[in-house]
């Protein structure tokens, strides 16, 4: 947890508890200097505890405040932003009897941390978030646990409300995760879902897109980084053309660009700067390898479950796509898009 987590107190009794927790959690400590030994003065502060809270709110992912809830609330109120950016905030009374999860934070870890601290202190965790109270699945925790990218985080409150309020929702999970959905959620696996008139909210879990949908349908995609794009290009191809070819390929297959993990290609002499430009624009890494590496890579990957015919393995962009994947298969065969050949493989490993 380290320096990204801070514990703040301002009374003498609260400072003793804060020091104990700081040692246990290996967290940064901020308490009044008058309660510290000379060698510990760098961990202390003079002046307003409110200033300490607000400074930490802007810099840390987790705040543990050993003080009255009212003081904590007044301290964070002026700097509150939104759920996607605010840190987690926990409040503990100076006797260490209650551990309150005040704000879940953009990482959603306050409830788990409150429970862990309460166990250590033999205290009572206070969790008030509705999903946890009703033992319902959290889309944020699901995304975090399975390393999924939330494509529309602004829609999370709406979809969370639907789960809580028994509103009809469809989950199209073609990635395959283990979740116990409530009765108001209809789970569809693999095949494209057919929606009833009252179903106007859908969670997509996986790399695929709907081929068509009503404009009134709200869609919240959760994307795994599972696709590798193999490319084989001529000299002098710009990054814009490479991105255009990839976009066209993915659009024709109804796949999401958000699921691309990396671009793979053979090393070129001279190197093509367009590939680097494309990777930078898409925000994904470039993986290169030599032709000499391919013979060794093909049998090695086949032994690890790669589903690909031997004759196809020798095509340059298809071999590039599948290169280095331990548990995957080619899902998009080579397509020539004007001096740019594209193929796509999927890594089937779940987090």
Rosetta silent file (secondary structure, phi, psi, omega in degrees, C-alpha in Angstrom):
SEQUENCE: XXXXXXXXXXXXXXXXXXXXXXXXXXXXXXXXXXXXXXXXXXXXXXXXXXXXXXXXXXXXXXXXXXXXXXXXXXXXXXXXXXXXXXXXXXXXXXXXXXXXXXXXXXXXXXXXXXXXXXXXXXXXXXXXXXXXXXXXXXXXXXXXXXXXXXXXXXXXXXXXXXXXXXXXXXXXXXXXXXXXXXXXXXXXXXXXXXXXXXXXXXXXXXXXXXXXXXXXXXXXXXXXXXXXXXXXXXXXXXXXXXXXXXXXXXXXXXXXXXXXXXXXXXXXXXXXXXXXXXXXXXXXXXXXXXXXXXXXXXXXXXXXXXXXXXXXXXXXXXXXXXXXXXXXXXXXXXXXXXXXXXXXXXXXXXX
SCORE:     score description
SCORE:     0.000 S_00000001
   1 L     0.000  -49.137  166.557    0.000    0.000    0.000 S_00000001
   2 H    60.451 -147.278 -172.178    2.903    2.274    0.824 S_00000001
   3 H   -71.660  -12.459  178.763    3.004    6.017    0.268 S_00000001
   4 H   -79.431   -5.792  177.998   -0.193    6.098   -1.768 S_00000001
   5 E  -120.490  131.861 -175.026   -2.114    5.395    1.440 S_00000001
   6 E  -129.255  143.206  176.995   -2.023    7.864    4.310 S_00000001
   7 E  -115.972  127.160 -176.405   -3.223    7.778    7.928 S_00000001
   8 E  -124.859  135.142  174.009   -4.077   11.096    9.585 S_00000001
   9 E  -142.896  165.737  178.486   -4.938   11.853   13.224 S_00000001
  10 L  -142.684   -5.807  172.336   -4.807   14.981   15.388 S_00000001
  11 L   -98.992  163.708 -179.002   -5.601   13.994   18.991 S_00000001
  12 H   -64.083  -46.883 -179.354   -3.118   12.335   21.312 S_00000001
  13 H   -65.958  -42.508  178.359   -5.153    9.168   21.672 S_00000001
  14 H   -63.946  -33.573  179.614   -5.950    9.061   17.961 S_00000001
  15 H   -66.726  -36.187  176.709   -2.263    9.524   17.144 S_00000001
  16 H   -62.218  -43.802  178.243   -1.322    6.432   19.144 S_00000001
  17 H   -66.791  -40.521  179.945   -3.808    4.363   17.143 S_00000001
  18 H   -61.875  -40.788  178.368   -2.655    5.966   13.874 S_00000001
  19 H   -63.959  -41.587  178.270    0.978    5.034   14.605 S_00000001
  20 H   -60.944  -45.572 -179.552   -0.039    1.448   15.322 S_00000001
  21 H   -67.843  -38.177 -179.549   -1.990    1.239   12.050 S_00000001
  22 H   -61.030  -40.267  177.637    0.775    2.920   10.066 S_00000001
  23 H   -66.203  -42.803 -178.459    3.230    0.253   11.177 S_00000001
  24 H   -67.323  -43.465 -175.542    0.772   -2.551   10.373 S_00000001
  25 H   -90.847   -7.950 -176.424   -0.287   -1.196    6.970 S_00000001
  26 L    56.454   47.282 -177.135    3.129    0.280    6.067 S_00000001
  27 L  -108.545  161.056  172.882    1.390    3.556    5.250 S_00000001
  28 E   -65.038  143.274 -177.191    2.420    7.200    5.373 S_00000001
  29 E  -120.593  136.071  173.482    1.633    8.805    8.728 S_00000001
  30 E  -133.982  109.995  175.489    0.572   12.379    9.493 S_00000001
  31 E  -139.037  162.697 -178.943   -0.016   13.368   13.133 S_00000001
  32 E   -56.622  139.664 -176.014    0.792   16.533   15.125 S_00000001
  33 H   -61.683  -28.383 -177.736    4.525   16.929   15.721 S_00000001
  34 H   -66.342  -14.475  179.233    4.055   17.383   19.439 S_00000001
  35 H  -100.791   13.152 -177.300    3.072   13.690   19.670 S_00000001
  36 L  -119.069  148.744  172.671    6.230   12.482   17.926 S_00000001
  37 L   -70.643  164.340 -174.890    9.751   11.781   19.101 S_00000001
  38 H   -57.136  -39.844 -178.196   12.522   13.945   17.651 S_00000001
  39 H   -71.392  -12.301 -177.097   13.525   11.299   15.117 S_00000001
  40 H  -105.441    3.300 -172.129    9.916   11.076   13.884 S_00000001
  41 H   -56.828  -28.009 -178.794    9.254   14.796   13.401 S_00000001
  42 H   -65.194  -18.897  178.571    9.253   14.476    9.584 S_00000001
  43 H   -87.523   -3.945 -173.521    5.993   12.518    9.842 S_00000001
  44 E   -99.969  174.962  177.427    4.311   15.298   11.786 S_00000001
  45 E  -143.634  154.609  169.756    2.516   18.523   11.004 S_00000001
  46 L  -113.014  153.295  176.827    1.746   21.826   12.624 S_00000001
  47 L    96.309 -149.847 -168.212   -1.426   23.756   11.965 S_00000001
  48 L   -80.839  131.923  173.765   -4.793   22.634   10.617 S_00000001
  49 H   -68.905  -28.489  177.677   -5.734   18.989   10.250 S_00000001
  50 H   -60.247  -41.369  177.741   -8.192   20.106    7.560 S_00000001
  51 H   -61.876  -38.457  178.503   -5.253   21.268    5.424 S_00000001
  52 H   -64.757  -42.981  179.883   -3.640   17.853    5.844 S_00000001
  53 H   -62.428  -47.493 -175.694   -6.838   16.063    4.817 S_00000001
  54 H   -70.124  -34.178  175.494   -7.370   18.188    1.726 S_00000001
  55 H   -66.083  -44.263  179.562   -3.737   17.932    0.628 S_00000001
  56 H   -66.167  -34.442  179.964   -3.827   14.136    1.016 S_00000001
  57 H   -58.882  -35.179 -178.645   -7.162   13.974   -0.829 S_00000001
  58 H   -82.212  -18.779 -170.721   -5.462   15.391   -3.930 S_00000001
  59 H  -113.510  -22.553 -171.836   -2.364   13.196   -3.721 S_00000001
  60 L  -114.052  159.010  177.799   -3.300    9.783   -2.313 S_00000001
  61 L   -89.745  -19.473 -178.027   -5.567    6.933   -3.366 S_00000001
  62 E  -143.781  129.389  174.953   -6.618    6.064    0.208 S_00000001
  63 E  -115.749  128.359  173.057   -7.125    8.185    3.326 S_00000001
  64 E  -112.966  111.717 -173.365   -7.562    6.602    6.764 S_00000001
  65 E  -107.860  114.974  179.811   -8.751    9.330    9.155 S_00000001
  66 E   -94.286   92.265 -174.233   -8.602    8.585   12.884 S_00000001
  67 L  -175.544  177.450  177.042  -11.087   11.151   14.139 S_00000001
  68 L   -67.003  145.795 -178.372  -14.786   11.926   14.512 S_00000001
  69 H   -59.638  -39.032 -179.518  -16.850   11.405   11.354 S_00000001
  70 H   -60.476  -41.893  178.239  -18.102   14.983   11.430 S_00000001
  71 H   -64.523  -41.815  179.265  -14.554   16.386   11.345 S_00000001
  72 H   -62.833  -44.286 -178.583  -13.657   14.027    8.482 S_00000001
  73 H   -64.318  -44.545  179.119  -16.747   14.996    6.469 S_00000001
  74 H   -64.591  -30.314  179.476  -16.139   18.727    6.918 S_00000001
  75 H   -70.707  -39.866 -176.350  -12.527   18.190    5.858 S_00000001
  76 H   -90.227  -18.518 -173.911  -13.280   16.413    2.580 S_00000001
  77 H   -52.928  -45.381 -177.109  -16.508   18.253    1.623 S_00000001
  78 L   -68.987  -17.999 -174.545  -14.823   21.200   -0.209 S_00000001
  79 L  -111.661    6.007  178.470  -12.635   18.924   -2.332 S_00000001
  80 L   -61.783  136.021  178.131  -15.110   16.198   -3.324 S_00000001
  81 L  -115.504  -95.344  177.890  -15.124   15.528   -7.047 S_00000001
  82 L  -147.559  169.564 -174.095  -16.651   12.361   -8.467 S_00000001
  83 L   -63.898  -26.905 -176.837  -16.564    8.625   -7.966 S_00000001
  84 L   -77.888  -17.128 -176.284  -14.177    8.088  -10.861 S_00000001
  85 L  -124.538  -22.636 -177.239  -11.425   10.280   -9.389 S_00000001
  86 L   -66.893  147.725  175.389  -11.951   10.637   -5.618 S_00000001
  87 L   -76.521  168.368  171.705   -9.770    8.553   -3.283 S_00000001
  88 E   -75.471  142.060  178.981  -11.105    6.032   -0.798 S_00000001
  89 E  -131.504  124.574  175.296  -11.780    7.518    2.635 S_00000001
  90 E  -117.001  146.493  177.784  -12.107    5.524    5.861 S_00000001
  91 E  -123.809  132.871  178.649  -12.899    6.943    9.295 S_00000001
  92 E  -127.281  131.490  175.281  -11.912    5.275   12.587 S_00000001
  93 L   -69.256  154.732 -172.421  -12.857    6.524   16.045 S_00000001
  94 L   -67.787  -14.629  173.383   -9.875    7.098   18.325 S_00000001
  95 L   -83.902  -10.682 -179.495  -10.873    4.121   20.511 S_00000001
  96 L    70.309   33.117 -178.516  -10.638    1.849   17.453 S_00000001
  97 L   -92.917  -31.508 -177.048  -14.149    0.463   17.929 S_00000001
  98 E  -131.702  138.694  176.166  -15.618    1.251   14.482 S_00000001
  99 E  -119.680  110.018 -173.050  -14.073    1.359   10.994 S_00000001
 100 E  -101.704  126.657  172.146  -16.316    3.298    8.611 S_00000001
 101 E   -85.475  100.283 -173.320  -16.046    3.042    4.832 S_00000001
 102 E   -85.925  -48.560  175.750  -16.975    6.639    3.986 S_00000001
 103 E  -128.093  130.862 -178.167  -16.038    6.851    0.287 S_00000001
 104 L   -68.822  -26.949 -179.444  -15.324    3.750   -1.811 S_00000001
 105 L    82.556  161.760 -177.496  -12.814    5.614   -3.996 S_00000001
 106 L   -69.210  -18.503  174.701  -12.141    5.256   -7.704 S_00000001
 107 L   -92.132   -7.823  176.313  -10.425    1.907   -7.061 S_00000001
 108 L    65.484   29.772 -172.988  -13.394    0.707   -4.988 S_00000001
 109 L  -104.329    2.655 -174.249  -11.195   -0.697   -2.234 S_00000001
 110 H   -65.092  -41.419 -177.604  -12.545    1.093    0.856 S_00000001
 111 H   -63.819  -43.753  179.330  -14.979   -1.643    1.888 S_00000001
 112 H   -65.722  -40.973 -179.723  -12.363   -4.394    1.710 S_00000001
 113 H   -67.328  -38.945  177.800   -9.823   -2.270    3.550 S_00000001
 114 H   -60.000  -42.797  178.950  -12.375   -1.366    6.240 S_00000001
 115 H   -64.687  -40.712 -179.084  -13.065   -5.051    6.817 S_00000001
 116 H   -66.897  -43.218  178.861   -9.336   -5.858    6.958 S_00000001
 117 H   -65.808  -42.337  179.079   -8.569   -3.045    9.431 S_00000001
 118 H   -59.427  -39.629  178.401  -11.579   -3.979   11.573 S_00000001
 119 H   -63.931  -42.375  179.957  -10.326   -7.551   11.762 S_00000001
 120 H   -64.609  -41.055 -177.455   -6.872   -6.348   12.845 S_00000001
 121 H   -86.563   -5.819 -171.773   -8.302   -3.998   15.493 S_00000001
 122 L    57.978   44.603 -178.120  -11.068   -6.424   16.538 S_00000001
 123 L  -109.398 -177.754  178.299  -13.453   -3.609   15.650 S_00000001
 124 E  -103.443  119.567  175.307  -16.792   -3.388   13.837 S_00000001
 125 E   -76.043  139.023  179.293  -16.650   -2.559   10.105 S_00000001
 126 E  -114.688  104.747 -177.960  -19.361   -0.146    9.000 S_00000001
 127 L  -116.057  121.546 -176.336  -20.289   -0.745    5.339 S_00000001
 128 L  -117.973   -3.035  179.706  -23.298    1.144    3.959 S_00000001
 129 L   -64.895  136.113 -168.879  -22.976    0.780    0.163 S_00000001
 130 H   -62.898  -38.792 -178.496  -26.159   -0.782   -1.160 S_00000001
 131 H   -61.668  -43.902 -179.943  -24.581   -3.490   -3.335 S_00000001
 132 H   -68.326  -42.266 -179.750  -22.586   -4.906   -0.437 S_00000001
 133 H   -60.035  -39.484 -178.092  -25.507   -4.638    1.999 S_00000001
 134 L   -94.569    4.712  178.095  -27.757   -6.542   -0.421 S_00000001
 135 L    55.594   48.554  178.315  -24.979   -8.930   -1.535 S_00000001
 136 L  -108.661  153.802 -178.103  -25.321   -7.916   -5.178 S_00000001
 137 L   -68.838  141.367  176.556  -22.535   -7.933   -7.789 S_00000001
 138 L  -102.608  124.391  179.892  -20.612   -4.708   -8.335 S_00000001
 139 H   -64.733  -34.975  178.421  -19.717   -3.919  -11.937 S_00000001
 140 H   -65.394  -45.493  179.891  -16.710   -1.891  -10.780 S_00000001
 141 H   -67.498  -37.533  177.598  -15.333   -4.731   -8.667 S_00000001
 142 H   -59.659  -47.410  179.718  -16.048   -7.199  -11.451 S_00000001
 143 H   -62.669  -41.623 -179.493  -14.058   -5.058  -13.899 S_00000001
 144 H   -66.468  -43.464 -176.953  -11.235   -4.629  -11.416 S_00000001
 145 H   -67.536  -33.915 -178.156  -11.078   -8.317  -10.517 S_00000001
 146 L  -103.188   10.544  179.005  -11.018   -9.526  -14.127 S_00000001
 147 L    54.164   51.390  177.701   -8.883   -6.631  -15.427 S_00000001
 148 E  -102.760  142.108  176.157  -11.626   -5.350  -17.706 S_00000001
 149 E   -86.362  124.443  176.094  -11.697   -1.813  -19.103 S_00000001
 150 E   -81.842  110.385 -172.734  -14.953    0.024  -18.338 S_00000001
 151 L   -73.636  -30.359  179.928  -15.654    1.714  -21.661 S_00000001
 152 L  -129.577   74.050 -178.395  -18.363    4.072  -20.349 S_00000001
 153 H   -60.683  -23.110  178.201  -17.644    4.761  -16.650 S_00000001
 154 H   -65.527  -19.398 -179.659  -20.201    7.588  -16.720 S_00000001
 155 H   -90.446   -6.245 -177.201  -22.922    4.918  -17.067 S_00000001
 156 H   -57.079  -44.703  178.525  -21.879    2.958  -13.959 S_00000001
 157 H   -59.527  -39.513 -179.706  -24.315    4.761  -11.591 S_00000001
 158 H   -64.410  -44.656 -178.077  -27.223    4.086  -13.963 S_00000001
 159 H   -73.573  -34.578  175.365  -26.424    0.378  -14.295 S_00000001
 160 H   -62.950  -42.277  177.292  -25.716    0.009  -10.581 S_00000001
 161 H   -61.271  -37.419  179.169  -29.127    1.540   -9.884 S_00000001
 162 H   -65.809  -40.353  177.752  -30.752   -0.948  -12.254 S_00000001
 163 H   -63.025  -41.747 -178.150  -29.156   -3.887  -10.418 S_00000001
 164 H   -69.774  -35.245 -170.789  -30.345   -2.482   -7.086 S_00000001
 165 L  -102.451   18.358  174.910  -33.865   -1.617   -8.212 S_00000001
 166 L    59.641   33.720  177.090  -34.742   -4.858  -10.038 S_00000001
 167 L   -84.433  146.456 -178.859  -34.855   -3.201  -13.464 S_00000001
 168 L   -61.203  134.650  178.842  -34.563   -5.455  -16.537 S_00000001
 169 E  -149.447  145.953  175.792  -31.004   -5.797  -17.777 S_00000001
 170 E  -112.984  134.308  172.102  -29.184   -8.086  -20.176 S_00000001
 171 E  -112.337  113.943  175.710  -25.580   -9.207  -19.675 S_00000001
 172 E   -97.046   99.155 -176.334  -23.990  -10.490  -22.869 S_00000001
 173 E  -107.694   91.781  175.519  -20.956  -12.334  -21.529 S_00000001
 174 L   -98.491    9.251  175.555  -18.992  -13.908  -24.364 S_00000001
 175 L   -94.614  -38.383  174.437  -15.774  -13.703  -22.334 S_00000001
 176 L    93.986   81.770  178.289  -16.881  -16.117  -19.631 S_00000001
 177 L  -123.592  162.819 -174.523  -16.682  -14.944  -16.034 S_00000001
 178 L  -101.577  100.723 -179.797  -18.069  -16.346  -12.807 S_00000001
 179 L  -139.047  137.540  174.649  -20.756  -14.017  -11.386 S_00000001
 180 L   -93.515   98.807 -177.642  -24.034  -14.736   -9.585 S_00000001
 181 L   -82.763  148.681  177.425  -26.400  -12.245  -11.216 S_00000001
 182 L   -71.261  171.864 -173.122  -29.740  -11.321   -9.575 S_00000001
 183 L   -64.786  -27.215 -178.917  -33.046  -12.417  -11.093 S_00000001
 184 L   -76.843   -5.936 -179.991  -33.654   -9.129  -12.945 S_00000001
 185 E  -103.950  122.015  177.234  -30.482   -9.711  -14.999 S_00000001
 186 E   -95.699  120.595 -178.036  -30.753  -12.027  -18.020 S_00000001
 187 E   -93.174  128.139  175.716  -27.435  -13.655  -18.856 S_00000001
 188 E  -121.603  127.736  179.821  -26.642  -14.450  -22.494 S_00000001
 189 E  -110.734  143.746  171.967  -23.461  -16.325  -23.360 S_00000001
 190 L    64.406  -72.935 -171.669  -21.672  -16.553  -26.707 S_00000001
 191 L   -70.747  156.237  177.194  -24.522  -15.986  -29.177 S_00000001
 192 L   -62.722  131.751 -177.941  -25.815  -12.530  -30.078 S_00000001
 193 L   -77.149  143.905  170.808  -28.675  -11.639  -27.704 S_00000001
 194 L  -101.873  123.973 -172.968  -32.207  -10.990  -28.917 S_00000001
 195 L   -97.562  141.951  173.090  -33.782   -8.239  -26.824 S_00000001
 196 L   -83.075  164.318 -177.199  -37.373   -7.922  -25.697 S_00000001
 197 L   -58.757  -32.975 -177.657  -39.084   -4.496  -25.901 S_00000001
 198 L   -83.165   -7.570 -179.987  -38.672   -3.830  -22.168 S_00000001
 199 L   -90.956  104.512 -178.593  -34.943   -4.625  -22.200 S_00000001
 200 L  -124.896   17.856  176.434  -33.134   -1.339  -22.850 S_00000001
 201 E  -135.679  131.617 -178.414  -29.948   -1.828  -20.813 S_00000001
 202 E  -140.258  134.499  169.861  -27.091   -4.159  -21.700 S_00000001
 203 E  -101.398  125.565  175.453  -23.684   -4.971  -20.250 S_00000001
 204 E  -104.284  122.323  177.431  -21.262   -6.391  -22.822 S_00000001
 205 E  -115.074  106.316 -177.823  -18.408   -8.438  -21.357 S_00000001
 206 L   139.819 -173.363 -173.510  -15.864   -9.294  -24.029 S_00000001
 207 L   -93.160   -8.665 -174.009  -14.354   -7.979  -27.244 S_00000001
 208 E   -86.551  154.062  176.666  -17.386   -8.274  -29.525 S_00000001
 209 L  -111.734  156.142  171.888  -19.778   -5.506  -30.565 S_00000001
 210 L   -69.252  140.174  179.302  -23.482   -5.706  -31.374 S_00000001
 211 L   -76.436  -27.681  175.133  -24.086   -5.825  -35.113 S_00000001
 212 L  -160.859  151.556  178.039  -27.182   -3.653  -34.737 S_00000001
 213 L  -161.902  158.758  178.492  -29.216   -2.209  -31.897 S_00000001
 214 L   -70.390  142.998 -177.954  -31.981    0.248  -31.114 S_00000001
 215 L   -63.733  -19.367 -179.484  -30.856    3.804  -30.431 S_00000001
 216 L   -83.671   -6.372 -178.421  -32.680    3.711  -27.082 S_00000001
 217 L   -76.980  126.257  173.628  -30.487    0.863  -25.812 S_00000001
 218 E   -90.623  128.163 -175.747  -27.941    1.845  -23.142 S_00000001
 219 E  -121.823  128.798  175.446  -24.749   -0.211  -23.466 S_00000001
 220 E  -117.768  100.388 -179.600  -21.991   -0.559  -20.867 S_00000001
 221 E   -85.348  137.083  171.621  -19.035   -2.494  -22.346 S_00000001
 222 E  -116.734  112.803 -168.183  -16.448   -4.184  -20.114 S_00000001
 223 E  -108.607  124.648  169.743  -13.472   -5.040  -22.301 S_00000001
 224 E   -80.059  145.078  173.645  -10.696   -7.570  -21.692 S_00000001
 225 L   -84.838   83.890 -169.134   -7.324   -6.771  -23.255 S_00000001
 226 L  -123.934   -4.441 -174.221   -7.268  -10.060  -25.110 S_00000001
 227 E  -107.098  134.704  175.148   -6.626   -9.370  -28.804 S_00000001
 228 E  -113.376  128.907 -178.138   -3.273   -9.296  -30.556 S_00000001
 229 E  -102.938  118.523  173.982   -3.061   -7.728  -34.018 S_00000001
 230 E   -93.826  132.340  178.581   -0.488   -9.120  -36.419 S_00000001
 231 E  -130.683  151.098  175.855    0.477   -6.831  -39.285 S_00000001
 232 E  -137.044  113.913 -172.945    2.710   -7.121  -42.339 S_00000001
 233 E  -128.449  161.383  174.053    3.272   -3.854  -44.195 S_00000001
 234 L   -83.852  179.833 -178.970    5.327   -2.360  -46.967 S_00000001
 235 L   -74.634  148.827  171.857    7.792    0.483  -46.589 S_00000001
 236 L    75.894   16.484  179.071    6.663    4.046  -45.969 S_00000001
 237 L   -82.553  128.772 -176.403    3.188    3.247  -44.628 S_00000001
 238 L   -77.024  160.103  176.326    1.990    5.964  -42.260 S_00000001
 239 H   -61.471  -36.817  179.742    0.590    5.418  -38.800 S_00000001
 240 H   -62.618  -39.653  179.290   -2.727    6.901  -39.904 S_00000001
 241 H   -69.164  -38.286  178.533   -3.057    4.312  -42.681 S_00000001
 242 H   -63.322  -47.153  178.750   -2.188    1.465  -40.308 S_00000001
 243 H   -61.830  -40.852  178.080   -4.799    2.620  -37.784 S_00000001
 244 H   -60.321  -40.145  179.000   -7.327    3.018  -40.584 S_00000001
 245 H   -66.869  -42.552  179.116   -6.728   -0.555  -41.728 S_00000001
 246 H   -64.806  -43.556  178.426   -7.076   -1.926  -38.195 S_00000001
 247 H   -59.530  -43.915  179.873  -10.256    0.089  -37.613 S_00000001
 248 H   -62.454  -44.797 -179.556  -11.736   -1.217  -40.860 S_00000001
 249 H   -60.084  -46.799 -178.257  -10.826   -4.821  -39.990 S_00000001
 250 H   -69.049  -37.052  178.538  -12.354   -4.539  -36.515 S_00000001
 251 H   -63.731  -40.640 -179.743  -15.463   -2.753  -37.806 S_00000001
 252 H   -68.470  -26.925 -179.978  -16.088   -5.529  -40.343 S_00000001
 253 H   -97.551   -2.962 -177.091  -15.746   -8.177  -37.613 S_00000001
 254 L    58.044   53.355  176.117  -17.718   -6.236  -34.966 S_00000001
 255 E  -118.734  155.847 -178.574  -14.836   -6.198  -32.501 S_00000001
 256 L   -94.726  133.931  174.908  -13.795   -3.429  -30.119 S_00000001
 257 H   -64.440  -24.026 -179.731  -10.499   -1.602  -30.483 S_00000001
 258 H   -65.438  -15.678 -178.992  -10.495   -1.304  -26.665 S_00000001
 259 H   -93.208    2.172  177.720   -9.697   -5.029  -26.492 S_00000001
 260 E   -74.025  124.653  177.774   -6.408   -4.758  -28.389 S_00000001
 261 E   -90.313  -39.915 -176.829   -3.526   -5.670  -26.087 S_00000001
 262 E  -163.419  162.441  172.501   -0.635   -5.251  -28.525 S_00000001
 263 E  -108.156  134.591 -178.345    0.450   -5.084  -32.161 S_00000001
 264 E  -117.149  139.729  175.620    2.840   -7.773  -33.397 S_00000001
 265 E  -157.415  161.779  173.065    5.077   -7.639  -36.454 S_00000001
 266 E   -75.055  147.495  175.674    8.354   -8.939  -37.858 S_00000001
 267 L   -61.205  141.944 -179.346   11.366   -6.699  -37.482 S_00000001
 268 L  -120.892  145.202  174.330   11.971   -4.587  -40.569 S_00000001
 269 L  -123.958  114.833   -5.172   15.152   -3.142  -42.012 S_00000001
 270 L   -73.455  161.881 -179.592   14.887   -0.210  -42.156 S_00000001
 271 L   -67.466  152.726 -179.297   12.266    0.059  -39.410 S_00000001
 272 L  -101.417  111.865 -178.697    8.922    1.617  -40.286 S_00000001
 273 H   -65.264  -18.705  179.960    8.098    4.601  -38.047 S_00000001
 274 H   -61.530  -33.933  179.170    4.445    4.298  -39.013 S_00000001
 275 H   -66.200  -43.322  177.975    4.042    1.250  -36.760 S_00000001
 276 H   -62.547  -40.336  178.450    5.378    3.171  -33.782 S_00000001
 277 H   -61.749  -42.972 -178.967    3.035    6.057  -34.583 S_00000001
 278 H   -64.510  -43.700  179.834    0.038    3.712  -34.739 S_00000001
 279 H   -64.069  -41.187  179.231    0.881    2.074  -31.417 S_00000001
 280 H   -63.591  -42.512 -179.700    1.349    5.443  -29.738 S_00000001
 281 H   -65.104  -38.921 -179.372   -1.984    6.691  -31.075 S_00000001
 282 H   -83.952  -12.042  179.420   -3.794    3.544  -29.916 S_00000001
 283 L    70.764   36.184 -178.269   -1.952    3.483  -26.590 S_00000001
 284 L  -132.051  155.498 -178.034   -0.742   -0.107  -26.958 S_00000001
 285 E   -79.194  158.114  174.359    2.732   -1.712  -27.096 S_00000001
 286 E  -106.733  130.052  177.286    4.510   -2.993  -30.198 S_00000001
 287 E  -116.427  123.249 -179.749    6.051   -6.477  -30.083 S_00000001
 288 E  -117.920  155.882  176.410    8.546   -7.407  -32.795 S_00000001
 289 E  -154.220  166.349 -175.570   10.403  -10.604  -33.571 S_00000001
 290 L   -97.453  162.007  176.432   12.630  -11.997  -36.289 S_00000001
 291 H   -61.399  -31.662 -178.335   11.922  -14.576  -38.959 S_00000001
 292 H   -66.859  -24.750 -179.969   14.528  -16.775  -37.287 S_00000001
 293 H   -77.255  -20.598 -172.609   12.419  -16.918  -34.132 S_00000001
 294 H   -63.604  -48.536 -178.406    9.353  -18.305  -35.913 S_00000001
 295 H   -55.941  -37.651  179.523   10.390  -21.985  -36.377 S_00000001
 296 H   -74.081  -30.444 -175.842   11.113  -22.267  -32.656 S_00000001
 297 H   -76.638  -34.380 -174.640    7.960  -20.411  -31.715 S_00000001
 298 H   -62.707  -55.406  179.721    5.513  -22.464  -33.775 S_00000001
 299 H   -65.388  -33.191 -178.699    5.950  -25.889  -32.123 S_00000001
 300 H   -64.657  -43.606 -178.592    6.343  -24.301  -28.701 S_00000001
 301 H   -73.603  -33.347  178.982    3.055  -22.440  -28.951 S_00000001
 302 H   -64.181  -37.130  179.145    1.245  -25.403  -30.489 S_00000001
 303 H   -65.637  -23.609 -178.330    2.215  -27.560  -27.514 S_00000001
 304 L   -94.986   17.144  170.458    0.619  -24.998  -25.209 S_00000001
 305 L    97.492   10.164  178.153   -2.786  -25.269  -26.816 S_00000001
 306 L   -68.555  126.568 -176.796   -2.656  -22.730  -29.647 S_00000001
 307 E   -95.244   94.520 -177.401   -5.387  -23.675  -32.105 S_00000001
 308 L  -157.825  134.584 -179.959   -3.901  -22.990  -35.506 S_00000001
 309 L   -68.185  145.682 -176.321   -3.178  -25.087  -38.594 S_00000001
 310 H   -60.871  -37.805 -178.348    0.509  -25.630  -39.359 S_00000001
 311 H   -68.504  -32.371  178.520    0.208  -24.260  -42.914 S_00000001
 312 H   -73.006  -28.569 -176.745   -1.407  -21.066  -41.632 S_00000001
 313 H   -60.315  -23.010 -174.827    1.324  -20.593  -39.035 S_00000001
 314 L   -89.073   -5.050  172.866    3.805  -19.719  -41.758 S_00000001
 315 L   -71.858  135.786 -169.409    1.853  -16.704  -43.046 S_00000001
 316 H   -61.513  -50.686 -174.728    3.712  -13.649  -41.775 S_00000001
 317 H   -76.134  -30.349  175.858    0.913  -11.562  -40.253 S_00000001
 318 H   -69.356  -40.160  175.899   -0.982  -14.589  -38.890 S_00000001
 319 H   -64.378  -37.377  177.978    2.221  -15.890  -37.327 S_00000001
 320 H   -63.137  -42.619 -178.283    2.834  -12.430  -35.908 S_00000001
 321 H   -62.246  -41.924 -174.226   -0.628  -12.324  -34.338 S_00000001
 322 H   -86.872   -9.826 -173.848   -0.280  -15.679  -32.587 S_00000001
 323 L   -60.535  127.515  174.291    3.370  -15.224  -31.623 S_00000001
 324 L    84.949   -2.560 -179.425    3.992  -15.562  -27.885 S_00000001
 325 L   -87.301  126.976 -176.332    0.439  -16.503  -26.862 S_00000001
 326 L   -86.503  -28.482 -177.582    0.378  -19.526  -24.575 S_00000001
 327 L  -141.139   80.260 -175.769   -3.360  -20.218  -24.619 S_00000001
 328 E  -154.359 -172.281  177.848   -5.013  -18.755  -27.667 S_00000001
 329 E  -157.287  158.012  175.373   -6.162  -19.108  -31.236 S_00000001
 330 E   -77.169  121.882  179.074   -6.326  -17.201  -34.484 S_00000001
 331 E  -112.123  -11.164  177.554   -9.806  -15.663  -34.787 S_00000001
 332 E  -135.499  108.100 -176.718   -9.195  -13.343  -37.719 S_00000001
 333 E   -73.153  168.910 -174.883   -7.348  -14.674  -40.745 S_00000001
 334 E   -57.229  135.398  174.241   -5.143  -12.539  -42.979 S_00000001
 335 E  -134.331  129.771 -179.318   -6.811   -9.738  -44.887 S_00000001
 336 E   -90.454  115.122 -176.700   -4.987   -7.529  -47.388 S_00000001
 337 L  -116.158   52.905  176.207   -6.062   -3.915  -46.901 S_00000001
 338 L    73.207   78.592 -177.768   -3.887   -2.115  -49.427 S_00000001
 339 L    66.520    6.673  177.694   -0.205   -2.767  -48.582 S_00000001
 340 E  -131.458  112.527  177.678   -1.290   -3.576  -45.022 S_00000001
 341 E   -99.006  132.721 -174.766   -2.028   -7.183  -44.107 S_00000001
 342 E  -126.901  138.193  170.317   -3.894   -7.715  -40.848 S_00000001
 343 E  -141.622  157.326 -175.422   -4.677  -10.827  -38.766 S_00000001
 344 E  -134.271  135.994  173.934   -5.990  -11.158  -35.201 S_00000001
 345 E  -121.766  156.029  179.210   -5.460  -13.725  -32.436 S_00000001
 346 E  -119.233  137.941  173.331   -7.131  -13.990  -29.039 S_00000001
 347 E   -92.963  120.021 -173.831   -5.567  -14.916  -25.718 S_00000001
 348 L   -88.233    2.111  178.667   -8.068  -17.118  -23.880 S_00000001
 349 L   -69.421  128.468  172.459   -6.497  -16.725  -20.442 S_00000001
 350 L   -93.010  150.866  178.305   -8.880  -15.226  -17.868 S_00000001
 351 L   -72.715    0.000    0.000   -7.499  -13.144  -15.017 S_00000001
